[in-house]
Every structure is written in structure tokens, then in C-alpha cells.
Amino acid sequence: MVSIFTYRDERKLFAVIGTVIVAALIALVQLDAVKSGRPSAISVGVNSGALFLQSAVATIVGAAGGAAGAIAGAPRLAADNRRLNAENRALSAENDRLREALSVLPDALAIEQAAAREPSGIAATTIGYDPENQTRVITIDRGARAGIKLEDGVIDADGVVGRVIEAEPFSSKVLLVTDASSKVPAIVQRGRWWGIATGTSSRIQLQYVSQDAALRPGDVVVTGEGRSFHAGLVIGRISEVYHPEGALYQSALVEPAVGFGRLGRVLVVPR
């Protein structure tokens, strides 16, 4: 005898029976919850699942919106970044300019004070020097067009710098007082003893001072009235006194008042 039910039919029957049993159990649980006045475990689970699903959907939507906003705002952010970088470079350049202006301010103020003492003086800036140091010569940015002439004296706020040996239309060359070929009439301020200030490349030698002069280190040496300078301009201070063997005079080494290694602003004093 052949069965009228196949294996597939049996599985369907069992599924239907299982579904009926589960539905009955759910109904019993719900009825029990209603009677007790509390939410059933099934309701709690369903509600929790629904809340979790809503939260997940909201997070995904928010992230998508944020990403879209970031993509849309990217050009604006890039433009802001370029603008801020440009502003930063401009501020840095301005800071460098102000720092340089501040560094030269003391020299500028000092030369103004020197100009107040020498109203006819012509202010100039050092723009060159002999790189091989063969001659103690500097170049300044004022020349014949500004009224500078040969043999004009040159000073700065501290004292004597040198004299003009070449005047071109827009620049001039100045022989420093420390050059070996430079000779300037000089006076020891204390005692008023005369001598000749001659350069030694780095310092100045005061020569031909009377043996009677009581020279001593620290004495101030100033210019005498001469071709390039009026009397009384500071040349430097005596650092050492010595007596050349067999000479009828005494000599002294003078430390220049001017810092030749940092010459910036100078004042040309017409003869």
C-alpha cells in the first residue's frame, strides 16, 4: 500500500503545527501579562529591537549627512586655509621688517644727534668696503650730487671715521683713520699735547708727542684744527704709552672711539 503523503507534505504539516503551538504560547504569555498588569517579555523585546533599529538608522543617516556636508564644504575650507597661510606669511614678513627697523634705530638716532651738533653735515650710509682688507676704505651712498667734496671729514656718533678720498656723483670713498696712509692732527685732551694720529690698520698710533707730555692710558685724544676736521672731535683713548729708542719724542697706541666693524650711518662734515 502506497502512502498518500510525501515527505514534503509531512514537513509542511509539522511547520503548521509548530506555528500554531508558538502562536498559542505567545497568546498565553500576553494574556498572563495583561492579567498581571505588566508588559510581557515579548513586548519588551520587540520594543527594544525597534528602538535599536531606529538608533542605527539615525546614526547612519547622520554620518551620511556629515560626510556630504564635509564634501560640500571642502572647497571653502581649502580657500580659508590658503588665506590663513597668506596672512601668516604677510605677518612674518612684517615682523622681520619691524625687527630690522628696530635694530637700526639706535644708529639712526645717534647720527641725528651728531647732525644736530654739525648742522652742515650730510648723512650717509655705508654700502661697501674692501673685502680683501688691503686698504681701510669704505663706500658711502652720497656723492658730489649731495655736495660731498674731496678731503671732507667723516664722523659718526662716536667720533672720527676718516676723510673722503673720492667723490663720484652718487657715492664716495672714505679712507678710514686707521689706514696706514691716514694722518690727522691730534691733541691729547688732558694737557693739550700735540701729535699726529696715524693708522696701524686696526688701531691708531699717536706720534711726535713731546717727551715732556705726561701721557697715560685712558687719556682722550681729539682732532686738532686741520684740513678735514675742526678741533675737538674724538679720535679715541690711549691704551699704551711707549718711547721709541733714540727718538726725541714719545708715542702712544690709541684705541679708536669708532667701532669700524659695524659702521652703518655716518655724517660727512664739509671742510
C-alpha positions in Angstrom: 0.0 0.0 0.0 1.4 3.4 -1.0 1.2 6.4 1.4 -0.7 9.4 0.0 1.6 11.8 2.0 5.0 12.7 0.7 8.0 13.7 2.8 7.5 17.3 1.8 3.9 17.2 2.9 4.9 15.9 6.3 7.3 18.9 6.7 4.6 21.4 5.9 2.3 19.7 8.4 4.9 19.9 11.1 5.6 23.6 10.3 1.9 24.4 10.6 1.6 22.5 13.9 4.7 24.3 15.2 3.4 27.7 14.2 0.1 27.0 16.0 1.9 26.0 19.1 4.2 29.1 19.1 1.2 31.4 18.5 -0.7 29.7 21.4 2.3 30.2 23.7 2.6 33.8 22.7 -1.1 34.3 23.3 -0.8 32.7 26.7 2.2 34.9 27.7 0.4 38.0 26.5 -2.8 37.0 28.4 -0.8 36.4 31.6 0.9 39.8 31.2 -2.5 41.5 30.8 -3.8 39.8 33.9 -0.8 40.8 36.0 -0.7 44.4 34.6 2.9 44.2 33.5 4.4 44.3 29.9 5.3 40.9 28.7 8.9 39.9 27.9 7.9 39.6 24.2 6.6 43.2 24.1 9.8 44.4 25.8 12.0 42.6 23.3 10.0 43.9 20.3 10.2 47.5 21.6 13.9 47.2 22.3 14.6 45.9 18.9 12.6 48.6 17.3 14.5 51.3 19.3 17.8 49.8 18.4 16.9 49.7 14.7 15.7 53.4 14.8 19.0 54.4 16.5 21.1 52.6 13.9 19.2 54.2 11.1 19.6 57.7 12.7 23.3 57.2 13.1 23.8 56.1 9.5 21.7 59.0 8.2 23.6 61.5 10.4 27.0 60.1 9.3 25.9 60.3 5.6 24.8 63.9 6.1 28.0 64.8 7.9 30.1 63.3 5.1 28.0 65.1 2.5 28.5 68.4 4.4 32.2 67.9 4.6 32.5 67.2 0.9 30.4 70.2 0.1 32.5 72.4 2.4 35.9 71.2 1.3 36.5 74.0 -1.3 35.6 76.6 1.3 38.0 75.0 3.9 40.8 74.9 1.3 40.2 78.6 0.5 40.3 79.5 4.2 43.5 77.5 4.7 45.2 79.4 1.8 44.0 82.7 3.1 45.3 82.0 6.6 48.7 80.8 5.2 49.0 84.0 3.1 48.1 86.1 6.2 50.7 84.2 8.3 53.4 84.9 5.6 52.5 88.6 5.5 52.7 88.9 9.3 56.0 87.1 9.3 57.4 89.5 6.7 56.1 92.5 8.6 57.7 91.2 11.8 61.0 90.8 10.0 60.8 94.3 8.7 59.9 95.8 12.1 62.7 93.9 13.7 65.2 95.2 11.2 63.9 98.8 11.6 64.2 98.4 15.4 67.8 97.2 15.1 69.0 100.2 13.1 67.0 102.7 15.2 69.8 103.4 17.7 72.3 104.2 14.9 69.7 106.5 13.2 69.0 108.3 16.5 72.8 108.6 17.2 73.5 110.1 13.8 70.7 112.6 14.2 72.3 113.7 17.4 75.6 114.1 15.6 73.9 116.0 12.8 72.4 118.4 15.5 76.0 119.2 16.5 77.1 119.6 12.9 74.2 121.3 11.1 76.1 121.4 7.8 76.8 117.6 7.9 75.5 115.2 5.2 74.1 112.0 6.5 75.1 108.9 4.5 75.0 105.1 4.8 77.9 102.7 4.4 77.3 100.5 1.4 80.7 98.8 0.8 84.2 98.1 2.0 87.4 96.5 0.7 86.7 92.7 1.1 90.5 91.9 1.0 91.2 94.5 3.6 94.2 95.8 1.6 93.1 99.4 2.3 91.0 100.7 5.0 88.4 102.2 2.7 84.6 102.2 2.8 82.0 103.4 0.3 79.0 105.5 1.2 75.8 106.3 -0.7 76.3 110.0 -1.1 78.5 111.8 -3.6 79.2 115.0 -5.4 75.5 115.5 -6.2 74.8 115.7 -2.5 77.6 118.3 -2.0 80.4 116.0 -0.9 83.9 117.0 -1.8 87.4 115.6 -1.6 89.0 115.8 1.9 85.7 116.3 3.7 85.8 114.7 7.1 83.6 111.8 8.0 82.4 111.1 11.6 79.7 109.0 13.3 78.1 109.4 16.7 81.2 108.1 18.5 83.9 110.0 16.8 86.2 110.3 13.8 85.7 107.8 10.9 88.0 109.2 8.2 88.1 111.5 5.2 86.7 111.5 1.6 89.3 110.5 -1.0 87.0 110.0 -4.0 83.7 111.7 -4.7 81.6 110.3 -7.6 78.1 111.7 -8.4 76.2 109.3 -6.2 78.7 107.7 -4.0 82.0 108.4 -2.3 85.0 106.5 -0.9 86.2 107.2 2.6 89.8 106.5 3.9 89.4 105.3 7.5 91.5 107.0 10.2 93.0 103.5 10.9 94.6 103.2 7.4 98.4 103.5 7.4 98.3 106.4 4.9 95.9 108.4 7.1 97.4 111.3 9.1 95.3 113.6 11.3 96.5 116.4 13.6 95.6 115.3 17.1 95.6 116.7 20.7 95.7 114.8 24.0 92.7 116.4 25.7 94.2 116.3 29.2 97.3 118.7 29.0 96.6 119.8 25.3 99.7 118.0 24.0 100.0 117.9 20.2 100.8 114.9 18.0 99.9 113.2 14.7 97.4 110.3 14.6 98.5 107.7 12.1 96.7 104.5 11.3 98.1 101.0 12.0 95.3 99.0 10.2 93.5 98.1 13.4 94.3 100.9 15.7 95.9 104.4 15.7 99.4 105.5 16.7 99.9 108.9 18.2 103.3 110.1 17.1 105.6 113.0 17.7 104.4 113.9 21.2 106.7 115.9 23.3 108.9 114.0 25.8 107.5 116.4 28.5 103.9 115.2 28.0 102.7 113.1 30.9 100.7 110.7 28.8 98.8 107.9 30.5 96.4 105.1 29.4 92.8 106.3 29.3 93.6 109.8 28.0 91.2 111.1 25.4 92.7 112.0 22.0 90.8 114.5 19.9 91.3 116.2 16.5 93.3 119.4 16.1 92.2 122.0 13.6 93.2 120.7 10.2 92.3 120.3 6.6 89.4 117.8 7.1 88.3 118.3 10.7 87.6 121.0 13.2 89.3 120.7 16.5 87.7 118.7 19.3 86.3 115.6 17.6 87.0 112.4 19.5 89.6 110.0 17.9 89.9 107.5 20.7 91.7 106.8 24.0 95.3 106.0 24.7 95.8 102.3 25.5 99.6 102.2 25.8 102.5 104.7 26.0 106.0 104.0 24.8 109.3 105.8 24.0 110.9 104.8 20.7 114.6 104.2 21.3 116.7 107.2 20.4 113.7 109.3 19.5 113.2 112.9 20.7 109.5 112.3 21.2 107.2 109.7 22.7 104.3 107.7 21.1 101.1 106.1 22.2 98.7 103.5 20.9 95.1 104.8 20.7 92.0 102.6 20.7 89.6 104.2 18.2 86.3 105.5 19.5 84.5 104.3 16.4 83.5 100.6 16.0 84.8 100.2 12.4 83.5 96.6 12.3 79.9 97.8 12.5 79.9 101.1 10.6 76.4 101.9 9.4 75.3 105.5 9.4 77.9 108.3 9.1 78.0 112.1 8.8 80.1 113.9 6.2 81.4 117.2 7.5 82.3 119.7 4.8 85.7 121.3 5.1 
